Amino acid sequence: MTAEAKSGLRERKKLRTRYAIISTAVTLFVERGYDETTVAEIAEAAEVAPRTFFRYFATKDEVALALITEADEAIFPALEARPADEPPVTAFANATRTVVEQLMQADDGSGELWTRIVWLLDNSPPLLAAYFQRLLSIEDRLARKLAEREGVDPDTDLRPFLAVGAVGTALRAAHHRWAALPQGTAEDLARLREQALQFLNEPLDRHWVEG
């Protein structure tokens, strides 16, 4: 085996270990409660040493929000890939769709890991607080990226921030509605998310044209 092949194998093993820890942690958080679950219990259930856990994640917050963090960072290149003539809100919403659809396939491809994370956020106040703490920073970065795409000044033009905030709020509304369903499925979550994005696209995009 070549050095390049060995390196590729190591990276794939690291990725599998990372996702195994995420999946195990989220499952335990849902079953036992976020506060009640310890890092030691996560490591034992994932069949790794605690020191291995800390090689991948610094805290419980970090492992619980890992896929959301991954999604946030993936939106930047996804937005760059949208057609230049696509209206800004539509472009941002479509970039978000692309990323979430990819992450829905994480773990076993069923979307269950992502749905457990959505449920966990809606039912764990400490984790939700940690999520909102970092949300302002990522939304500011995304708004500035959208402003760059549209050729407007983010320091004087509110529209990029409103667009990013609106898409984020639409998705959070869909997630909250899904979490309230008695037996919500991954398909239910995708349907609600799509409805929310469709509701906000047209009027906000028209405001860019008329403005």
VOMARZA-94974 format. One line per 5 residues: number of its first residue (from 1); their letters; for each residue x, y, z of N, C-alpha, C, O. Coordinates in steps of 0.05 Angstrom, whole numbers, m for minus. Example, Ala and Ser with C-alpha at 12.3 -4.5 7.8 and 13.67 -1.06 7.14 Angstrom:
1) AS) 264/m114/156/246/m90/156/264/m66/156/285/m66/169  257/m45/142/273/m21/143/258/1/157/268/23/161 $
//
This chain:
1) MTAEA) 17/m24/0/0/0/0/18/25/0/37/27/15  11/43/m17/27/68/m19/22/86/5/2/83/19  40/105/9/37/124/31/11/140/27/m2/146/47  5/147/3/m20/162/m3/m44/146/5/m64/157/16  m44/120/m2/m67/103/4/m70/99/34/m92/99/45 $
6) KSGLR) m47/96/48/m48/94/78/m59/119/90/m75/118/109  m51/142/80/m61/167/90/m91/170/86/m106/179/104  m100/161/62/m129/162/57/m144/144/75/m166/150/84  m133/120/81/m146/101/98/m148/112/127/m169/109/140  m127/125/136/m127/137/163/m148/158/165/m163/160/185 $
11) ERKKL) m151/175/144/m171/196/145/m199/185/145/m217/195/159  m204/163/130/m230/151/130/m237/139/157/m259/140/166  m217/127/170/m221/116/197/m227/138/217/m244/134/234  m213/160/214/m218/183/232/m247/194/228/m260/200/248  m255/195/203/m282/205/197/m303/186/209/m323/195/220 $
16) RTRYA) m299/160/206/m318/140/217/m319/142/247/m341/141/259  m295/145/260/m295/148/289/m310/173/297/m325/173/317  m305/195/283/m318/221/290/m349/218/288/m363/226/307  m358/206/267/m387/203/264/m399/183/284/m421/186/292  m383/163/291/m392/144/311/m396/158/338/m415/152/352 $
21) IISTA) m377/175/345/m379/190/370/m403/209/370/m418/210/389  m406/223/347/m429/241/345/m455/226/348/m473/234/364  m458/205/333/m483/189/333/m489/178/361/m512/179/370  m468/167/373/m472/155/400/m479/177/420/m497/173/436  m465/199/419/m471/221/438/m499/231/435/m514/234/455 $
26) VTLFV) m508/236/411/m535/247/406/m556/227/415/m576/235/427  m552/202/410/m570/181/418/m573/180/449/m595/179/459  m550/182/462/m551/182/492/m564/207/503/m579/206/522  m558/230/490/m571/255/499/m601/253/497/m615/262/515  m611/242/476/m640/239/472/m652/219/492/m673/224/503 $
31) ERGYD) m638/197/496/m649/176/513/m647/183/543/m665/177/558  m624/195/551/m619/199/580/m621/228/589/m624/233/613  m620/246/570/m619/274/577/m592/286/572/m572/272/577  m591/310/563/m565/322/557/m548/326/582/m525/318/582  m559/338/603/m544/343/627/m536/317/641/m515/316/654 $
36) ETTVA) m553/297/639/m548/272/653/m527/254/640/m517/236/653  m520/259/616/m501/242/601/m472/253/604/m468/277/599  m454/236/612/m426/244/615/m409/237/591/m416/220/575  m386/250/589/m367/243/568/m358/214/571/m354/200/551  m353/206/596/m345/178/600/m365/158/589/m358/138/578 $
41) EIAEA) m391/164/593/m412/146/583/m413/146/553/m417/125/540  m408/169/541/m407/171/511/m384/154/501/m388/139/482  m361/158/513/m337/143/504/m341/113/506/m334/98/488  m353/104/529/m357/76/533/m377/65/512/m372/44/500  m399/79/507/m419/70/488/m408/70/459/m415/53/443 $
46) AEVAP) m390/89/453/m378/90/427/m354/72/424/m342/70/402  m347/59/445/m324/40/446/m298/54/439/m282/44/423  m294/78/451/m269/92/449/m260/101/477/m277/101/495  m235/107/480/m225/117/505/m233/147/509/m236/161/489  m237/156/533/m244/184/537/m223/203/524/m231/224/513 $
51) RTFFR) m198/195/524/m178/212/511/m182/214/481/m176/234/469  m194/193/470/m200/193/441/m223/213/436/m222/228/417  m243/213/454/m265/232/451/m253/260/450/m261/276/433  m235/266/469/m225/294/470/m205/300/448/m199/324/444  m196/281/433/m181/287/409/m199/298/387/m190/313/370 $
56) YFATK) m225/291/388/m244/300/368/m261/323/377/m267/341/361  m268/324/403/m286/344/413/m277/354/441/m268/338/457  m279/380/445/m270/391/470/m291/389/492/m285/387/516  m317/390/484/m339/391/504/m363/375/493/m363/366/470  m382/371/511/m408/359/502/m422/377/483/m434/367/463 $
61) DEVAL) m422/403/487/m434/422/469/m423/418/441/m438/417/421  m397/415/439/m384/413/413/m393/388/398/m398/389/374  m395/365/412/m403/341/398/m432/342/390/m440/332/369  m449/354/407/m477/355/401/m483/373/378/m502/368/362  m467/394/375/m471/414/353/m453/409/329/m452/426/311 $
66) ALITE) m439/387/329/m419/383/308/m430/384/280/m419/397/263  m453/370/275/m464/370/248/m475/397/241/m474/405/217  m486/412/260/m496/439/255/m473/457/248/m475/473/229  m451/455/262/m427/470/256/m416/463/228/m409/481/213  m417/438/222/m408/429/195/m426/441/174/m417/449/152 $
71) ADEAI) m452/441/179/m471/452/160/m466/482/156/m467/492/133  m462/497/178/m457/525/176/m434/532/158/m435/550/141  m412/517/162/m388/522/146/m391/514/117/m380/526/99  m407/493/112/m411/483/85/m429/502/68/m428/501/44  m444/520/81/m462/538/66/m445/558/50/m454/567/29 $
76) FPALE) m422/566/60/m405/585/46/m398/576/17/m404/591/m2  m386/553/14/m381/544/m14/m406/538/m29/m407/541/m54  m427/528/m15/m452/522/m29/m464/548/m40/m476/548/m62  m462/570/m26/m472/596/m35/m456/606/m59/m467/616/m78  m430/602/m58/m413/610/m80/m420/595/m106/m416/605/m128 $
81) ARPAD) m430/570/m103/m436/553/m126/m463/560/m139/m469/550/m161  m479/577/m126/m505/583/m137/m502/601/m162/m483/617/m163  m521/599/m181/m519/616/m206/m520/645/m199/m534/654/m181  m504/661/m213/m501/690/m207/m528/704/m211/m533/724/m197  m545/695/m229/m570/709/m234/m593/700/m215/m616/708/m219 $
86) EPPVT) m587/682/m197/m608/673/m178/m613/694/m157/m594/705/m145  m638/701/m151/m644/721/m131/m630/714/m105/m628/691/m98  m622/734/m89/m606/729/m65/m618/711/m44/m605/693/m34  m644/716/m38/m656/699/m17/m659/671/m27/m655/651/m13  m667/668/m53/m669/641/m65/m642/628/m65/m640/604/m59 $
91) AFANA) m621/642/m72/m594/631/m73/m586/621/m45/m575/599/m43  m591/637/m25/m583/629/2/m600/605/11/m589/587/24  m626/606/6/m643/584/14/m635/558/m1/m635/537/12  m628/560/m26/m621/536/m42/m594/525/m32/m590/501/m31  m575/543/m25/m550/534/m13/m555/519/13/m542/498/18 $
96) TRTVV) m573/529/29/m579/516/54/m592/489/49/m586/470/63  m611/488/30/m623/462/22/m602/441/15/m603/419/25  m584/449/m2/m563/431/m11/m547/419/12/m543/395/14  m539/436/31/m523/428/53/m539/410/72/m529/389/80  m563/417/79/m579/401/97/m586/374/85/m586/354/98 $
101) EQLMQ) m592/374/59/m597/348/46/m573/329/47/m576/305/50  m549/341/44/m525/325/47/m522/314/75/m515/290/79  m526/331/95/m522/322/122/m544/303/131/m540/288/150  m568/305/119/m589/286/125/m580/257/119/m591/238/130  m560/255/102/m550/228/94/m528/218/112/m517/196/108 $
106) ADDGS) m520/235/132/m499/226/150/m508/202/166/m532/196/168  m488/188/176/m493/163/192/m502/141/173/m486/132/157  m527/132/175/m536/109/159/m552/117/134/m562/100/120  m554/143/129/m568/152/105/m598/156/109/m612/163/90  m608/150/133/m637/152/137/m646/180/145/m670/186/144 $
111) GELWT) m628/197/153/m635/223/163/m641/223/193/m648/244/204  m640/200/206/m648/198/234/m629/213/252/m638/224/272  m603/213/246/m584/227/263/m591/257/263/m591/270/285  m597/268/240/m603/296/238/m629/302/253/m631/323/267  m649/285/251/m674/290/264/m671/288/295/m684/303/309 $
116) RIVWL) m653/271/304/m648/269/333/m635/295/343/m641/305/365  m617/306/326/m604/332/334/m625/354/335/m624/371/354  m643/355/316/m664/376/316/m681/373/341/m687/393/354  m689/348/347/m705/344/371/m690/352/396/m701/365/414  m664/345/397/m648/351/420/m646/382/425/m648/391/448 $
121) LDNSP) m642/397/404/m640/426/406/m665/437/418/m665/455/434  m688/427/409/m714/438/418/m721/429/446/m739/441/458  m707/410/457/m714/399/483/m692/401/504/m694/390/526  m670/415/497/m648/417/516/m640/447/519/m623/456/503  m651/461/538/m646/490/541/m616/497/543/m608/516/530 $
126) PLLAA) m599/482/557/m571/489/558/m557/487/530/m541/503/523  m565/466/515/m553/463/489/m564/485/470/m549/495/453  m590/491/472/m601/512/456/m587/539/461/m582/555/443  m581/544/486/m566/569/493/m539/569/481/m530/590/471  m525/546/481/m499/545/468/m500/549/438/m483/562/426 $
131) YFQRL) m522/539/427/m526/542/398/m530/572/391/m518/582/372  m548/585/406/m553/613/400/m529/631/406/m526/652/394  m512/622/424/m488/638/430/m470/641/406/m457/661/401  m468/619/390/m451/620/366/m466/628/341/m454/633/320  m493/629/343/m509/635/319/m505/663/308/m503/667/284 $
136) LSIED) m503/683/326/m499/710/317/m474/713/300/m474/728/280  m453/700/309/m427/702/294/m429/690/267/m421/702/247  m441/666/265/m442/653/238/m462/668/220/m457/669/196  m484/678/231/m503/693/214/m490/719/204/m496/728/181  m474/732/220/m460/756/211/m441/749/188/m440/764/168 $
141) RLARK) m426/728/191/m408/719/169/m423/713/143/m415/720/122  m445/698/146/m461/691/123/m473/715/109/m474/717/85  m483/734/125/m494/759/114/m473/774/98/m479/785/77  m449/775/109/m428/790/95/m420/775/69/m412/787/49  m421/748/70/m416/733/45/m438/739/24/m432/741/1 $
146) LAERE) m463/740/33/m485/746/15/m482/774/4/m487/779/m20  m474/793/21/m470/821/12/m448/822/m9/m450/837/m29  m427/807/m5/m405/806/m25/m415/795/m52/m409/805/m73  m432/774/m50/m443/762/m74/m460/782/m90/m460/783/m114  m475/798/m75/m494/817/m88/m482/845/m93/m494/862/m105 $
151) GVDPD) m457/848/m85/m444/874/m90/m455/897/m74/m456/919/m84  m463/892/m49/m473/913/m32/m455/916/m7/m440/897/m1  m457/938/6/m440/944/30/m455/934/55/m476/945/62  m444/913/68/m458/902/91/m459/922/115/m474/917/134  m442/942/115/m442/962/137/m464/983/134/m469/998/153 $
156) TDLRP) m476/984/110/m497/1004/106/m523/992/96/m544/1005/96  m522/967/86/m546/954/74/m555/931/92/m540/912/98  m580/933/102/m591/913/120/m600/888/107/m603/867/120  m605/889/81/m618/867/67/m603/840/70/m616/820/74  m576/839/68/m563/813/71/m568/801/99/m572/777/101 $
161) FLAVG) m569/818/119/m573/808/146/m602/798/150/m608/778/163  m621/814/137/m649/806/138/m654/779/123/m669/762/132  m640/776/100/m644/752/85/m634/728/100/m647/707/102  m610/730/111/m598/708/126/m615/702/151/m620/679/158  m624/723/165/m640/719/189/m667/706/182/m677/690/197 $
166) AVGTA) m679/714/160/m705/704/152/m703/674/145/m720/658/154  m682/666/131/m679/638/124/m674/622/149/m686/600/153  m657/632/167/m652/618/192/m677/615/209/m682/594/221  m693/637/210/m717/636/226/m737/616/214/m751/601/228  m739/615/187/m757/597/174/m750/568/181/m767/551/186 $
171) LRAAH) m724/562/180/m715/535/186/m720/528/215/m729/505/221  m715/547/233/m719/541/261/m749/537/267/m756/521/284  m766/552/253/m795/548/257/m803/521/248/m819/507/261  m793/512/225/m799/485/215/m789/464/235/m803/444/240  m765/467/245/m754/448/264/m770/447/290/m775/425/301 $
176) HRWAA) m779/471/300/m795/471/324/m822/458/320/m832/443/337  m834/463/296/m860/450/290/m856/420/288/m873/404/298  m834/411/276/m829/382/274/m826/369/301/m836/348/306  m810/383/318/m805/371/345/m830/367/361/m831/351/379  m851/383/355/m876/381/369/m894/358/359/m914/351/372 $
181) LPQGT) m887/346/336/m903/324/326/m900/299/343/m878/295/354  m921/284/347/m920/260/364/m899/240/354/m884/229/370  m898/235/328/m879/216/317/m868/227/291/m872/215/270  m854/249/292/m844/262/268/m822/245/255/m805/234/269  m823/243/229/m803/227/214/m784/246/199/m788/271/199 $
186) AEDLA) m763/235/188/m745/251/172/m759/264/148/m753/286/140  m779/249/137/m795/260/115/m812/283/123/m815/303/109  m823/282/147/m838/304/158/m821/329/162/m829/351/155  m797/325/171/m778/347/176/m771/360/149/m771/385/146  m765/344/129/m759/355/102/m782/370/91/m778/391/78 $
191) RLREQ) m806/360/94/m830/373/83/m835/400/97/m840/420/83  m833/401/123/m837/426/137/m816/447/131/m821/471/128  m791/437/128/m769/455/121/m773/467/94/m769/491/89  m782/451/75/m787/460/48/m810/480/47/m808/500/33  m831/475/62/m854/494/63/m845/521/74/m852/542/63 $
196) ALQFL) m829/520/95/m820/545/107/m803/562/88/m806/586/86  m785/548/73/m768/563/54/m785/574/31/m779/596/22  m804/559/22/m821/568/0/m837/593/8/m841/611/m8  m847/593/33/m864/616/42/m849/642/42/m861/663/36  m823/642/47/m809/667/50/m795/677/25/m788/700/23 $
201) NEPLD) m790/659/6/m774/667/m17/m785/690/m34/m771/710/m38  m810/687/m43/m820/706/m63/m820/735/m53/m809/753/m67  m833/742/m30/m834/770/m23/m807/782/m17/m803/805/m23  m789/767/m5/m763/778/1/m746/783/m24/m732/803/m26  m747/764/m42/m733/768/m68/m744/792/m83/m729/807/m95 $
206) RHWVE) m771/796/m82/m783/818/m96/m773/845/m84/m770/865/m99  m768/845/m58/m759/870/m46/m731/877/m56/m725/901/m59  m714/858/m61/m688/864/m73/m691/877/m100/m678/896/m106  m709/866/m116/m713/876/m143/m724/905/m142/m715/922/m157  m743/909/m125/m756/935/m123/m739/956/m109/m743/980/m113 $
211) G) m721/946/m91/m704/964/m76/m682/976/m92/m666/992/m82 $
//
